Amino acid sequence: MKPNLVLLCGLIFANAFWHGEIQSDSAAQTIERYRRQGDVFLSRVRPGIYDATSDSDKIIEDKIVYRVTPVPGVNGFAYVRDGQRYIDIPAGMIEIIDWVGTNGAITTAKGKQLCGAEYVQYLGDTIADNTALFYSNLKLREATSPYQFYYSHATECPQVAPDEVNAQGQMNDLRQIMTSVMLQLVLAHEIGHHVHNDVFSNVSWCEQQHRESRADQYSYNVLERMGNPPSVGINLMLIFATVEGFSADDANKNHPAALKRMLAMLETTQEVYRTNPALREGLQSTGNAKQLFDTIDGMETTIRTEVASAKRADPSSVCSE
């Protein structure tokens, strides 16, 4: 199931939305570089998110301090400290967004979606392995950039130099789009926590899952108001699904399984296209509408099967809807 699901995600992005360089830095240098790059990313995407929020939400958003923190984690945080609202985005997440966006842009432009799927799988597996190694106080695996991965998989992957991607053109435009929408998804999710006043409170894991789902839905609504179907952020969610081994088992976890979050993203995308004439007409103008919806239907069927299997395995551990 894994490779097919990863490949389908790449197709969803390519069909729905068609209108990092090799370094030898130390780990500390890399983190600092992506912290600085994160500040640039934030300045690029925040105005669009702000414009897409309601007047009442703008009052809250105006009070949020955004920070890119120099740590290698991949989870954003919304919290309040001494009356001040914060959103922290780790430099590690900026790095992942940059690599996933770069990979998606190159493999989409070059028609090498299978290579793109393999890289996403590799990246998710590396994050999962490093999580386990970290908690065991063992040395972490070094993840490689898309360019390095392509070089070591020359048969199925394009051989593209960073300068070619950085030049103004299709690949650079796609990378800008992909990285922007993934960061928009992350930021809007964290803003949703502030809007609903549910940041870091002591609640049950089941209630926290509901809160995370609500923040997800808030982010999907923001993306739609920005003119994007929620599925444009699916490659980032796919990384989390890969880290979790494509399992829908999320008992006693603060976040719903990434597969469930992906399913909600796809269902919302279907609804958006049904109810938003502008997005529907934009998709139809590409001539890819049927392929997109066939792909979404296939993914929804696959994910629902996995979710149903997890529920049957232990019904008592499933958070009530």
C-alpha positions in Angstrom: 0.0 0.0 0.0 2.8 2.5 0.9 4.4 3.2 -2.5 1.0 3.4 -4.3 -0.4 5.8 -1.7 2.7 8.0 -1.9 2.5 8.1 -5.6 -1.2 8.9 -5.6 -0.4 11.9 -3.3 2.0 13.2 -5.9 -0.6 12.9 -8.6 -3.2 14.7 -6.5 -0.9 17.7 -6.1 0.1 17.7 -9.8 -3.4 17.5 -11.1 -5.1 19.8 -8.6 -2.7 22.7 -8.7 -1.1 22.9 -12.1 -2.1 26.6 -13.0 17.6 23.1 -1.0 20.7 22.7 -2.3 23.5 20.1 -1.6 25.3 21.2 1.5 28.2 20.0 3.6 27.3 22.0 6.6 27.5 20.7 10.2 24.1 19.9 11.8 24.2 23.2 13.8 24.9 25.2 10.6 22.1 23.5 8.8 19.6 24.2 11.6 20.7 27.9 11.6 20.4 28.1 7.8 16.9 26.8 7.9 16.0 29.0 10.8 16.9 32.0 8.7 15.2 30.5 5.7 12.1 30.0 7.8 12.0 33.7 8.6 11.9 34.3 4.8 9.2 31.7 4.3 7.1 33.2 7.1 7.3 36.7 5.6 6.2 35.3 2.3 3.1 33.4 3.5 1.8 35.3 6.5 0.1 38.2 4.6 -2.0 35.7 2.5 -3.1 33.8 5.6 -4.0 37.1 7.4 -6.1 38.2 4.5 -7.9 34.9 4.5 -9.0 35.1 8.1 -12.2 36.6 9.5 -12.2 40.1 11.1 -12.5 38.5 14.6 -9.7 36.1 13.9 -7.5 38.9 12.6 -7.7 40.4 16.1 -6.3 37.2 17.5 -3.7 36.8 14.8 -2.4 40.3 15.4 -1.4 39.3 18.9 0.6 36.2 17.9 4.4 36.2 17.9 5.8 33.8 15.3 9.2 32.3 15.8 11.3 29.8 13.9 13.2 27.9 16.6 16.7 26.5 16.0 15.7 22.9 16.7 15.4 19.8 14.5 11.8 18.8 15.4 8.9 18.5 12.9 6.0 19.7 15.1 4.7 23.2 15.4 3.5 24.6 18.7 0.8 27.1 19.7 0.9 28.3 23.2 0.4 31.2 25.6 3.1 32.4 28.0 2.6 35.3 30.4 -0.4 36.4 28.4 1.5 36.5 25.1 0.4 34.2 22.2 3.1 32.3 20.4 3.5 30.0 17.4 6.8 28.2 17.2 7.9 26.4 14.0 11.1 24.3 14.3 13.8 24.8 11.8 13.6 21.1 11.2 10.1 21.4 9.8 11.2 24.2 7.5 13.9 21.9 6.2 11.4 19.1 5.6 9.0 21.5 3.9 11.8 22.7 1.7 13.0 19.2 0.7 9.5 17.9 0.1 8.6 21.0 -1.9 11.8 20.8 -4.0 11.3 17.1 -4.6 7.7 17.6 -5.6 8.6 20.4 -8.0 11.4 18.5 -9.7 9.6 15.2 -10.1 6.4 16.8 -11.2 8.1 19.0 -13.8 10.2 16.0 -15.1 7.3 13.5 -15.0 9.2 11.3 -12.5 6.4 10.9 -9.9 7.6 7.4 -8.9 11.0 8.8 -7.9 9.2 11.5 -6.0 7.2 8.9 -4.1 10.3 7.0 -3.3 12.0 10.1 -1.8 9.0 10.9 0.3 8.9 7.3 1.6 12.7 7.5 2.3 12.3 10.8 4.2 9.4 9.5 6.3 11.2 6.3 7.1 14.3 8.3 8.1 12.3 10.5 10.5 10.7 7.5 12.0 14.0 5.7 12.5 15.6 8.9 14.0 12.7 9.3 16.4 13.4 5.8 17.8 17.1 6.4 17.8 16.7 9.7 19.7 14.7 8.1 22.5 17.3 5.4 22.8 20.2 7.9 23.0 21.7 6.5 19.8 23.3 8.3 16.8 20.8 9.5 14.3 20.7 8.7 10.6 21.7 11.5 8.3 19.0 12.3 5.9 19.9 13.4 2.3 18.5 16.2 0.2 16.5 15.4 -2.9 19.5 16.1 -5.1 21.7 13.6 -3.2 18.9 11.0 -3.3 18.4 11.4 -7.1 22.2 11.0 -7.6 22.2 7.7 -5.8 19.0 6.6 -7.7 20.0 7.6 -11.2 18.0 4.9 -12.9 14.5 6.2 -11.9 15.3 9.8 -10.8 16.1 12.9 -12.8 19.6 14.3 -12.6 19.0 17.9 -11.8 21.4 20.5 -10.5 20.4 23.0 -7.9 21.2 25.9 -10.2 18.6 24.5 -12.7 15.9 24.5 -10.0 16.9 27.9 -8.6 16.6 29.5 -12.0 13.4 31.3 -12.8 11.2 28.7 -14.5 8.6 26.0 -14.0 10.5 24.0 -11.3 11.3 27.1 -9.3 7.7 28.3 -9.6 6.3 24.9 -8.5 8.7 24.8 -5.6 7.6 28.2 -4.4 4.0 27.1 -4.6 4.5 23.7 -2.8 6.6 25.1 0.0 4.2 28.0 0.5 1.1 25.9 0.8 2.7 23.4 3.2 3.7 26.2 5.5 0.3 27.8 5.1 -1.2 24.6 6.2 1.0 24.4 9.3 0.6 28.0 10.3 -3.2 28.0 9.8 -3.5 24.9 11.9 -1.6 26.6 14.8 -3.7 29.7 14.4 -6.7 27.5 14.7 -5.6 26.4 18.1 -5.4 30.1 19.2 -8.7 30.9 17.7 -10.4 28.1 19.6 -8.4 28.8 22.8 -7.3 25.2 23.2 -3.5 25.7 23.4 -1.7 23.3 25.7 -4.6 22.6 28.1 -4.7 19.4 30.2 -7.4 17.3 28.5 -7.8 13.6 27.6 -6.1 12.2 24.6 -9.5 11.8 22.9 -10.4 15.4 23.5 -7.0 16.5 22.2 -7.6 14.6 19.0 -10.9 16.4 18.5 -9.0 19.7 19.0 -6.4 18.7 16.5 -9.0 17.7 14.0 -10.8 21.1 14.5 -7.5 22.9 14.0 -7.0 20.9 10.8 -10.4 21.9 9.5 -9.7 25.5 10.3 -6.5 25.3 8.2 -8.5 23.7 5.3 -11.0 26.6 5.4 -8.2 29.1 5.3 -6.6 27.4 2.4 -9.9 27.4 0.5 -10.3 31.2 1.1 -6.8 31.6 -0.3 -8.0 29.9 -3.5 -6.4 26.5 -2.7 -8.1 23.1 -2.3 -7.0 21.5 1.0 -5.3 18.6 -0.9 -2.4 20.9 -2.0 -0.9 20.2 1.5 -1.2 16.5 1.3 2.5 15.8 0.7 3.3 17.1 4.2 0.6 15.0 5.8 2.0 12.0 3.9 5.3 12.4 5.6 3.6 12.0 9.0 1.7 9.0 7.7 5.0 7.4 6.6 6.6 8.1 10.0 3.6 6.3 11.6 4.0 3.3 9.3 0.7 4.0 7.5 -1.1 2.8 10.6 -4.5 4.2 11.6 -4.0 3.1 15.2 -3.8 6.3 17.3 -5.1 5.2 20.7 -3.7 7.3 23.6 -2.0 9.7 21.1 -2.6 13.4 21.1 -3.0 13.6 17.3 -5.3 11.6 15.2 -3.4 9.1 12.9 -2.1 10.9 9.8 -4.1 8.6 7.7 -7.3 9.9 9.3 -6.1 13.4 8.9 -5.4 12.7 5.2 -8.9 11.3 4.8 -10.5 14.4 6.3 -8.3 16.5 3.9 -9.5 14.5 0.9 -13.2 14.6 2.0 -13.0 18.4 2.5 -11.3 18.7 -0.9 -14.2 16.9 -2.5 -16.7 19.1 -0.7 -14.8 22.3 -1.7 -14.9 21.4 -5.4 -18.6 20.7 -5.1 -19.4 24.0 -3.4 -16.8 26.5 -4.6 -17.5 27.4 -8.3 -14.2 29.3 -8.7 -12.0 26.4 -7.7 -14.2 23.9 -9.6 -13.9 26.0 -12.8 -10.2 26.4 -12.3 -9.8 22.6 -12.1 -12.0 21.9 -15.0 -10.0 24.3 -17.2 -6.9 22.1 -16.7 -8.7 19.1 -18.2 -7.5 16.9 -15.2 -10.8 16.9 -13.2 -11.7 13.3 -13.8 -8.1 12.0 -13.1 -8.0 14.0 -9.9 -11.3 12.7 -8.6 -10.5 9.2 -9.6 -7.2 9.5 -7.7 -9.0 10.9 -4.6 -11.6 8.2 -4.7 -8.9 5.6 -4.8 -7.0 7.0 -1.9 -10.2 7.5 0.2 -11.1 3.8 -0.4 -7.6 2.7 0.6 -7.5 4.8 3.7 -11.0 3.9 4.8 -10.1 0.2 4.6 -7.1 0.8 6.9 -9.1 2.9 9.4 -11.9 0.3 9.5 -9.3 -2.4 10.2 -7.8 -0.4 13.1 -11.3 0.0 14.6 -12.1 -3.7 14.3 -8.7 -4.6 15.9 -9.6 -2.7 19.2 -12.9 -0.9 19.1 -12.6 0.2 22.8 -9.4 2.2 21.9 -11.0 4.3 19.2 -11.8 7.9 20.1 -15.6 8.5 19.6 -16.6 10.6 16.6 
